[in-house]
Amino acid sequence: MGAHPLDIAQWGLNADNTGPVYYEGAGSLPEYGLCDTVESWDIHCYYATGVHMRFMDWRVAKPAVMAYRKRWSDHGTTFFGTKGG
């Protein structure tokens, strides 16, 4: 599901033909099982326009999003700022 919320963020930023110029963050791999992909992450993406986007898994995102609004979904894209509401 990660690509879908990122695509919506790119649309909302009017950045279809560009992307972040710098990334920083962390993630964790599962300790057991068949998967070797990140299961928890918190990534900060910085655009040349000065926009800062944060890409998080639902565990990290829930407290961050709930600080600004009462409704919660375990996936999706949320815009904050003077023009994003």
C-alpha positions, 0 to 999 in steps of 0.5 A: 500500500505504500506507493498509493499514499505517496502517489496521492501526496505527489498529486497534492504537491503538484509534483508529478514530474519531480520528487524529494531531493533529500531523504532521512529516516529509519525503519525496522525489519521483522525479527522472524518470518518470511518477509525481509522488507521494512515493517515499521518506518518514519521517513522525512522527505524534503523537496526543493520547493521547501515542502517537508513530507513525512512518510510513516507506517500506521503505528508511527502515524497514528499519534502524529495524525491524531494530534491534529484531527479526531478521525483516524484511518490506518492508511491514507494521505493527510495534508497539514499546513496553511493550504492543506487544512 
